[in-house]
Amino acid sequence: MGLDEVGYAIPMPTEYVSTGKPLFTLYQPHNLDSSYRCDAVWLSNFDILAKVQNFQIDGEKDSDTEYSNVINEDFVNEFKDIEFKICTWDNKEANFSAVCHYSNGSYEYIDEIWNRALQQYQRPEEHLIYKLVNQYSTPSVILNLNLKNDIKLYATVTDNHLSGKTFIVDSMLINYQIDKTEIKLIEKK
């Protein structure tokens, strides 16, 4: 089970989300021998420990799930690894970043969310990969501007001279002293 302790390991159920305080009941043995009556059992050196499975010892599962996509490497710069603050439950090492919700009398981990743009359910990690590949797999128009405007990070920008093209903010550097904003816009696909 991936534990480095000595003793008996009782695995927690993985079919559902466990909440609240665990209750451990130890029953005394019955009918040891019909010749005498057993009213009590004495235990010594008895400890109960709650342990998290160590997957480096187990070797079967890695604690990280890595998603990747193969695209034409002639036109691509290497993207840095992205770590999610909130992710889906991958049925591996226990973590506090998986989201669960209360539904039909029990807690369930959220595995997929509805993607309105694609009209299908996807894991958040798959949604990000699709979004990045769709945006960056082909060359895009990039505009570098110096403005004295208040363009928001979430704004979409159009230009009358570049008809049919919509741009989103890729990066923004604000100099408050001279009231100037350097904006890098990239074509939205």
C-alpha positions as CSV (number, residue, x, y, z in Angstrom):
1,M,0.0,0.0,0.0
2,G,3.0,2.4,0.0
3,L,3.4,2.6,3.8
4,D,6.6,2.4,5.6
5,E,5.0,1.4,8.9
6,V,4.7,-2.0,10.5
7,G,1.3,-3.4,11.4
8,Y,-2.1,-3.7,9.8
9,A,-3.2,-1.2,7.2
10,I,-6.9,-0.5,6.7
11,P,-7.4,1.4,3.5
12,M,-10.0,4.2,3.3
13,P,-12.8,3.8,0.7
14,T,-12.0,5.4,-2.6
15,E,-15.5,5.1,-4.2
16,Y,-16.7,8.2,-2.4
17,V,-15.4,11.3,-0.5
18,S,-14.9,10.6,3.2
19,T,-15.9,13.5,5.4
20,G,-16.1,14.1,9.2
21,K,-14.3,12.2,12.0
22,P,-13.4,8.6,11.4
23,L,-14.9,6.1,13.9
24,F,-12.9,3.0,14.7
25,T,-14.6,0.1,16.5
26,L,-12.6,-2.8,17.9
27,Y,-14.8,-5.8,18.9
28,Q,-13.8,-8.4,21.4
29,P,-13.5,-12.0,20.2
30,H,-16.5,-14.3,20.9
31,N,-16.5,-18.0,21.5
32,L,-12.8,-18.4,22.0
33,D,-13.3,-21.7,23.7
34,S,-16.6,-23.0,25.1
35,S,-14.9,-24.1,28.3
36,Y,-14.7,-20.5,29.8
37,R,-16.3,-17.2,29.4
38,C,-14.5,-14.1,28.0
39,D,-15.7,-10.7,29.3
40,A,-12.6,-8.6,28.4
41,V,-9.6,-8.5,26.2
42,W,-6.4,-6.7,27.2
43,L,-4.4,-5.0,24.6
44,S,-0.8,-3.7,24.9
45,N,1.3,-1.6,22.6
46,F,-1.7,-0.6,20.5
47,D,-1.5,2.5,18.4
48,I,-3.8,3.9,15.7
49,L,-2.1,6.1,13.1
50,A,-3.6,7.9,10.1
51,K,-1.1,7.8,7.3
52,V,-1.2,9.1,3.7
53,Q,-0.1,6.6,1.1
54,N,3.5,7.4,-0.1
55,F,3.5,6.8,-3.9
56,Q,7.2,7.0,-4.1
57,I,7.3,3.8,-2.1
58,D,4.3,2.3,-3.9
59,G,5.9,2.9,-7.3
60,E,2.6,2.2,-9.1
61,K,1.4,5.8,-9.2
62,D,3.1,9.1,-9.6
63,S,1.8,12.0,-7.5
64,D,1.7,14.3,-10.5
65,T,-0.5,14.0,-13.6
66,E,1.1,15.5,-16.7
67,Y,-1.0,16.5,-19.7
68,S,0.8,17.2,-23.0
69,N,0.0,17.7,-26.6
70,V,2.0,17.1,-29.8
71,I,2.1,19.9,-32.3
72,N,4.4,21.1,-35.1
73,E,7.6,22.0,-33.3
74,D,9.0,24.1,-36.2
75,F,7.0,27.2,-35.2
76,V,6.7,26.7,-31.4
77,N,8.6,27.9,-28.4
78,E,8.7,25.6,-25.4
79,F,5.9,26.5,-22.9
80,K,6.7,26.4,-19.2
81,D,4.9,23.9,-17.0
82,I,1.6,25.1,-15.6
83,E,0.6,24.1,-12.1
84,F,-3.1,24.3,-11.2
85,K,-4.1,25.7,-7.8
86,I,-7.4,23.9,-8.1
87,C,-7.5,20.6,-10.1
88,T,-9.6,17.5,-10.7
89,W,-9.3,14.4,-8.5
90,D,-7.0,12.0,-10.2
91,N,-7.5,9.1,-7.8
92,K,-3.9,9.3,-6.6
93,E,-2.3,11.0,-3.7
94,A,-4.6,12.8,-1.3
95,N,-4.6,16.6,-1.9
96,F,-6.5,19.7,-0.9
97,S,-6.8,21.2,-4.3
98,A,-9.5,18.8,-5.6
99,V,-13.0,20.2,-5.5
100,C,-16.0,18.2,-4.2
101,H,-19.6,19.1,-3.8
102,Y,-22.6,17.8,-1.9
103,S,-25.1,16.2,-4.2
104,N,-27.9,13.6,-3.7
105,G,-27.0,13.0,0.0
106,S,-23.2,12.5,-0.5
107,Y,-20.0,14.3,-1.5
108,E,-18.6,13.8,-4.9
109,Y,-15.4,15.0,-6.6
110,I,-15.9,17.3,-9.6
111,D,-14.3,15.5,-12.5
112,E,-15.6,17.4,-15.5
113,I,-17.1,20.8,-16.1
114,W,-19.3,22.1,-18.9
115,N,-17.4,23.9,-21.7
116,R,-20.0,26.2,-23.2
117,A,-17.8,27.1,-26.2
118,L,-17.4,23.5,-27.2
119,Q,-20.8,22.2,-25.9
120,Q,-19.2,19.3,-24.1
121,Y,-17.9,18.2,-20.7
122,Q,-14.1,18.4,-20.2
123,R,-11.7,18.3,-17.3
124,P,-10.3,21.7,-16.5
125,E,-6.8,20.6,-17.5
126,E,-8.0,19.4,-20.9
127,H,-9.9,22.6,-21.4
128,L,-6.7,24.6,-20.8
129,I,-4.7,22.4,-23.2
130,Y,-7.4,22.8,-25.9
131,K,-7.5,26.6,-25.4
132,L,-3.7,27.0,-25.6
133,V,-3.3,24.7,-28.6
134,N,-6.2,26.5,-30.4
135,Q,-4.7,29.9,-29.6
136,Y,-1.0,29.3,-30.2
137,S,-0.8,26.4,-32.7
138,T,-0.8,28.7,-35.7
139,P,1.0,32.1,-36.1
140,S,-1.0,35.1,-34.8
141,V,-0.8,38.9,-35.3
142,I,0.8,40.6,-32.3
143,L,0.5,44.3,-31.6
144,N,2.7,46.2,-29.2
145,L,1.1,49.6,-28.2
146,N,1.9,52.5,-25.9
147,L,-1.4,54.0,-24.8
148,K,-2.8,56.4,-22.3
149,N,-6.0,54.4,-22.0
150,D,-7.5,52.3,-19.3
151,I,-7.8,49.0,-21.1
152,K,-8.7,46.2,-18.8
153,L,-6.9,42.8,-18.7
154,Y,-10.0,41.0,-19.8
155,A,-10.8,43.4,-22.7
156,T,-11.2,42.4,-26.3
157,V,-9.9,45.0,-28.8
158,T,-10.7,45.5,-32.5
159,D,-9.1,47.9,-35.0
160,N,-10.9,49.4,-38.0
161,H,-7.7,48.9,-40.2
162,L,-7.5,45.2,-39.4
163,S,-11.0,44.1,-40.2
164,G,-12.2,40.8,-38.9
165,K,-9.4,40.5,-36.3
166,T,-10.1,40.6,-32.5
167,F,-7.2,41.0,-30.0
168,I,-6.9,40.1,-26.4
169,V,-4.4,41.4,-23.9
170,D,-1.3,39.2,-23.6
171,S,0.7,41.4,-21.3
172,M,0.4,44.9,-19.8
173,L,3.0,47.1,-18.1
174,I,1.7,50.2,-16.4
175,N,3.9,53.2,-15.6
176,Y,1.8,55.4,-13.2
177,Q,4.4,58.2,-13.0
178,I,4.0,59.2,-16.7
179,D,0.5,57.7,-17.1
180,K,1.6,55.3,-19.9
181,T,0.6,51.7,-20.5
182,E,2.6,49.3,-22.6
183,I,0.2,46.7,-24.0
184,K,1.0,43.6,-26.0
185,L,-2.1,42.3,-27.8
186,I,-2.4,39.0,-29.5
187,E,-4.9,37.9,-32.1
188,K,-7.8,35.9,-30.5
189,K,-8.7,32.7,-32.4
